[in-house]
Structures are given as C-alpha cells and as structure tokens.
Amino acid sequence: MSNDHPIKFVAIGLAHNHVYDMARRLMAAGAELVACWDDDPANLAAFAAAYPHAETTRFMDDLLADPAIDLVVSAAIHDERGALGVRAMQQGKDFLCTKPGFTTLEQLEAVRRAGATTGCRYTVYFGERVGNPATVLAGELVRGGAIGHVVHTAGFGPHRLFGRVERPAWVFQHARYGGILNDLASHQIDQFLYFTGSPSA
C-alpha cells in the first residue's frame, strides 16, 4: 500500500452492529469504503442502506482477491473471524475485526502463523475504549497523571437481554459465540491494560 492514496477497505461479515462504528470511524479518518458483503441478505441490505455508496454486487472471493483493497473490516459471527482474517492476510490485506477476535486458541495460532508468513496485520477493535468519549477522557487523565499511579481497576459491564433487542440464534451457541467472558470481559481486560499501561495481562 502506498502512502499517496487513501486506505481502501471493504466490510465483510456484518453480523454485529460494531461494523457500522468501525466503518464510520475509518471514513472519518480518510479511508474509503469500497464495498460490503454478507451471506445474510438482511445484514447486507441494512449496511448498504447506511452506506449506499458501497458496492454490494461483488462476491466475497472477488473482494478478497482485489489488489486495490488494503483492508478488510469485519463483524462476522465470532467463530468465523479468525478464518476470514487468515484468508484476507493471505491475499495481502490487513484485517480489522470487532472483539472478540477469536473463539478458540487454534484460531489465534492460525492468525499468528498467517501474520508471520504474510507480514499483514490482524487487529481487534475494542469500541468501549476507542469509541467511548468517557473512556478516552479517562485514559487521557491517567496518562497525564491527574489521578496518580493506577494500582487497581474494576469493571462492571452488564449485558442484559432487555427484550427490546432480539439476539440472533448464534449468540446462544457457545461454539459460535465463544462465551460471555470472551465477548464482554475482553472489553474490561483491554481497558485494564490501557489504564494501567500494562503491555500484557
């Protein structure tokens, strides 16, 4: 990818609403959304309604093979993200997915191997840290020393089924979803590392 053109990206896998925020933020930073794809026509139609300039007529394989595309953005079903990321990386594209990035350690290892052989990046987007103004401000205060040295953190992140928002069936299938700790605790762990300046847990 050269530095004389905006990053061109496609959105593949639109199963979670986080993909809308990811696309919006990338475009606000100057990236260009080229196309979108999902195997669920309802997901594709909803995303296309929000971003009508994005192509919807190309197949996933064509988008992955397109040399003009720099980045694949995804909010696919949790257990599909790792394999999709590997495919994108094997086509020379960086990959950005919403959390969680994986549901198994085998998926993580496959992505590590793909990164080592391709040089492409697989990045996980944590919207509660980068997309929440309160968290961004808290991080700035911590970095500026406003509250001293952080020695303890606690997180309380309920994720209730309110009944107003229907969840897709895959959310209740452990192999597809990965479990509540994988999905929600990953947000808090990411924030704990960020607030404490820790490189790893």
Kinemage of the C-alpha trace (Angstrom):
@kinemage 1
@onewidth
@group {chain A} dominant
@subgroup {mainchain}
@vectorlist {calphas} color= white
{ca met a 1} P 0.000 0.000 0.000
{ca ser a 2} L 1.424 3.369 -0.961
{ca asn a 3} L 1.035 6.497 1.106
{ca asp a 4} L -0.307 8.586 -1.779
{ca his a 5} L -3.849 7.223 -1.726
{ca pro a 6} L -6.440 6.748 0.995
{ca ile a 7} L -6.776 3.313 2.542
{ca lys a 8} L -9.434 1.408 0.624
{ca phe a 9} L -11.436 -1.047 2.671
{ca val a 10} L -14.291 -3.493 2.360
{ca ala a 11} L -16.688 -4.645 5.066
{ca ile a 12} L -17.160 -8.419 5.011
{ca gly a 13} L -19.276 -10.073 7.681
{ca leu a 14} L -21.921 -7.721 9.028
{ca ala a 15} L -23.414 -9.828 11.828
{ca his a 16} L -22.821 -7.270 14.598
{ca asn a 17} L -23.578 -3.552 14.679
{ca his a 18} L -19.989 -2.715 15.664
{ca val a 19} L -19.150 -2.799 11.954
{ca tyr a 20} L -21.086 0.448 11.471
{ca asp a 21} L -18.946 2.288 14.018
{ca met a 22} L -15.754 0.826 12.585
{ca ala a 23} L -16.677 1.922 9.055
{ca arg a 24} L -17.738 5.380 10.219
{ca arg a 25} L -14.503 5.947 12.126
{ca leu a 26} L -12.332 4.732 9.263
{ca met a 27} L -14.100 7.041 6.811
{ca ala a 28} L -13.798 9.961 9.236
{ca ala a 29} L -10.046 9.294 9.265
{ca gly a 30} L -9.927 9.460 5.458
{ca ala a 31} L -10.302 5.809 4.455
{ca glu a 32} L -12.564 4.862 1.563
{ca leu a 33} L -15.289 2.220 1.916
{ca val a 34} L -15.405 0.422 -1.432
{ca ala a 35} L -17.813 -2.474 -0.942
{ca cys a 36} L -19.616 -4.676 1.542
{ca trp a 37} L -20.665 -8.313 1.655
{ca asp a 38} L -22.556 -10.661 3.937
{ca asp a 39} L -24.192 -14.013 3.301
{ca asp a 40} L -27.308 -12.773 5.122
{ca pro a 41} L -29.312 -10.549 2.742
{ca ala a 42} L -30.893 -8.641 5.653
{ca asn a 43} L -27.489 -7.725 7.110
{ca leu a 44} L -26.233 -6.666 3.692
{ca ala a 45} L -29.329 -4.573 2.957
{ca ala a 46} L -29.142 -2.787 6.311
{ca phe a 47} L -25.463 -1.934 5.911
{ca ala a 48} L -25.987 -0.818 2.304
{ca ala a 49} L -28.805 1.464 3.446
{ca ala a 50} L -26.433 3.118 5.915
{ca tyr a 51} L -23.594 3.348 3.371
{ca pro a 52} L -25.286 3.496 -0.056
{ca his a 53} L -22.066 4.349 -1.893
{ca ala a 54} L -20.591 0.916 -1.066
{ca glu a 55} L -20.804 -1.710 -3.806
{ca thr a 56} L -22.978 -4.697 -2.941
{ca thr a 57} L -22.816 -6.746 -6.136
{ca arg a 58} L -19.404 -8.393 -5.764
{ca phe a 59} L -18.803 -11.736 -4.098
{ca met a 60} L -16.572 -12.147 -1.066
{ca asp a 61} L -13.879 -14.029 -3.004
{ca asp a 62} L -13.687 -11.210 -5.564
{ca leu a 63} L -13.323 -8.605 -2.831
{ca leu a 64} L -10.589 -10.576 -1.070
{ca ala a 65} L -8.682 -11.008 -4.339
{ca asp a 66} L -8.955 -7.350 -5.406
{ca pro a 67} L -5.432 -5.854 -5.273
{ca ala a 68} L -6.868 -2.342 -4.855
{ca ile a 69} L -8.255 -3.234 -1.412
{ca asp a 70} L -5.907 -2.565 1.513
{ca leu a 71} L -8.034 -3.575 4.487
{ca val a 72} L -10.870 -5.953 5.336
{ca val a 73} L -13.150 -4.838 8.178
{ca ser a 74} L -15.393 -7.419 9.798
{ca ala a 75} L -18.027 -8.052 12.414
{ca ala a 76} L -18.702 -11.595 11.244
{ca ile a 77} L -20.077 -14.192 13.635
{ca his a 78} L -17.396 -14.676 16.289
{ca asp a 79} L -16.191 -18.122 15.235
{ca glu a 80} L -15.796 -17.011 11.593
{ca arg a 81} L -13.482 -14.062 12.230
{ca gly a 82} L -10.186 -15.916 12.575
{ca ala a 83} L -10.514 -17.873 9.321
{ca leu a 84} L -11.717 -14.803 7.434
{ca gly a 85} L -8.764 -12.839 8.748
{ca val a 86} L -6.341 -15.529 7.615
{ca arg a 87} L -7.890 -15.501 4.127
{ca ala a 88} L -7.592 -11.716 3.951
{ca met a 89} L -3.972 -11.783 5.116
{ca gln a 90} L -3.119 -14.469 2.569
{ca gln a 91} L -4.423 -12.055 -0.073
{ca gly a 92} L -2.090 -9.315 1.199
{ca lys a 93} L -4.681 -7.369 3.171
{ca asp a 94} L -4.673 -6.189 6.755
{ca phe a 95} L -7.692 -7.275 8.804
{ca leu a 96} L -9.674 -5.363 11.428
{ca cys a 97} L -12.450 -7.103 13.316
{ca thr a 98} L -14.509 -6.184 16.295
{ca lys a 99} L -13.956 -8.042 19.526
{ca pro a 100} L -13.654 -10.897 20.224
{ca gly a 101} L -11.085 -11.722 17.588
{ca phe a 102} L -11.288 -15.464 18.172
{ca thr a 103} L -13.281 -18.158 19.910
{ca thr a 104} L -10.506 -20.776 20.150
{ca leu a 105} L -6.766 -20.862 20.725
{ca glu a 106} L -6.433 -22.748 17.431
{ca gln a 107} L -7.849 -19.729 15.595
{ca leu a 108} L -5.362 -17.472 17.385
{ca glu a 109} L -2.452 -19.713 16.376
{ca ala a 110} L -3.612 -19.786 12.741
{ca val a 111} L -3.677 -15.984 12.690
{ca arg a 112} L -0.220 -15.796 14.266
{ca arg a 113} L 1.133 -18.102 11.555
{ca ala a 114} L -0.540 -16.042 8.825
{ca gly a 115} L 0.905 -12.848 10.257
{ca ala a 116} L 4.389 -14.338 10.382
{ca thr a 117} L 4.258 -15.545 6.779
{ca thr a 118} L 2.434 -12.604 5.174
{ca gly a 119} L 3.529 -9.605 7.221
{ca cys a 120} L -0.100 -8.475 7.315
{ca arg a 121} L -1.804 -7.292 10.496
{ca tyr a 122} L -4.809 -8.758 12.290
{ca thr a 123} L -6.201 -6.125 14.641
{ca val a 124} L -9.099 -6.339 17.083
{ca tyr a 125} L -11.270 -3.246 17.597
{ca phe a 126} L -12.338 -2.523 21.173
{ca gly a 127} L -15.099 0.041 20.784
{ca glu a 128} L -15.572 0.604 24.515
{ca arg a 129} L -12.041 2.005 24.717
{ca val a 130} L -11.585 3.872 21.441
{ca gly a 131} L -15.229 4.679 20.772
{ca asn a 132} L -16.422 5.837 24.172
{ca pro a 133} L -15.631 9.503 24.970
{ca ala a 134} L -15.655 8.812 28.733
{ca thr a 135} L -13.049 6.071 28.378
{ca val a 136} L -10.916 8.200 26.060
{ca leu a 137} L -11.008 11.076 28.584
{ca ala a 138} L -10.233 8.723 31.473
{ca gly a 139} L -7.225 7.447 29.541
{ca glu a 140} L -6.011 10.994 28.930
{ca leu a 141} L -6.359 11.804 32.643
{ca val a 142} L -4.423 8.679 33.606
{ca arg a 143} L -1.672 9.394 31.068
{ca gly a 144} L -1.426 12.983 32.283
{ca gly a 145} L -1.006 11.897 35.897
{ca ala a 146} L -4.222 13.584 37.061
{ca ile a 147} L -5.127 10.702 39.353
{ca gly a 148} L -1.669 9.408 40.198
{ca his a 149} L -0.436 5.901 39.529
{ca val a 150} L -3.193 3.370 38.826
{ca val a 151} L -2.790 0.377 41.134
{ca his a 152} L -6.244 -1.179 40.915
{ca thr a 153} L -9.032 -1.345 38.367
{ca ala a 154} L -12.541 -2.783 38.461
{ca gly a 155} L -15.059 -3.179 35.703
{ca phe a 156} L -18.797 -3.652 35.784
{ca gly a 157} L -20.257 -4.350 32.386
{ca pro a 158} L -23.721 -5.890 32.485
{ca his a 159} L -25.026 -7.159 29.176
{ca arg a 160} L -28.665 -7.846 29.793
{ca leu a 161} L -31.177 -9.260 27.394
{ca phe a 162} L -33.637 -6.397 27.624
{ca gly a 163} L -36.214 -7.929 25.321
{ca arg a 164} L -36.276 -4.861 23.104
{ca val a 165} L -33.326 -6.132 21.082
{ca glu a 166} L -33.661 -9.621 19.713
{ca arg a 167} L -30.414 -11.581 19.645
{ca pro a 168} L -29.580 -13.888 16.740
{ca ala a 169} L -29.534 -17.623 17.460
{ca trp a 170} L -25.728 -17.868 17.190
{ca val a 171} L -25.357 -15.748 20.342
{ca phe a 172} L -26.731 -18.711 22.310
{ca gln a 173} L -24.451 -21.296 20.654
{ca his a 174} L -21.213 -21.490 22.643
{ca ala a 175} L -19.089 -22.785 19.755
{ca arg a 176} L -20.153 -19.842 17.582
{ca tyr a 177} L -20.244 -17.139 20.250
{ca gly a 178} L -17.279 -18.134 22.396
{ca gly a 179} L -18.900 -17.368 25.724
{ca ile a 180} L -19.643 -14.254 27.729
{ca leu a 181} L -16.111 -13.887 29.112
{ca asn a 182} L -14.620 -13.987 25.633
{ca asp a 183} L -17.116 -11.445 24.377
{ca leu a 184} L -17.581 -8.988 27.229
{ca ala a 185} L -14.708 -9.452 29.661
{ca ser a 186} L -12.341 -8.811 26.762
{ca his a 187} L -13.531 -5.181 26.842
{ca gln a 188} L -12.673 -4.810 30.510
{ca ile a 189} L -9.313 -6.575 30.175
{ca asp a 190} L -8.417 -4.271 27.284
{ca gln a 191} L -9.336 -1.233 29.390
{ca phe a 192} L -7.420 -2.501 32.430
{ca leu a 193} L -4.281 -2.893 30.320
{ca tyr a 194} L -4.807 0.555 28.820
{ca phe a 195} L -5.419 2.359 32.119
{ca thr a 196} L -2.517 0.691 33.896
{ca gly a 197} L -0.092 0.974 30.981
{ca ser a 198} L 0.480 -2.777 31.088
{ca pro a 199} L 1.734 -4.462 27.906
{ca ser a 200} L 0.110 -7.800 28.786
{ca ala a 201} L -2.191 -9.404 31.325
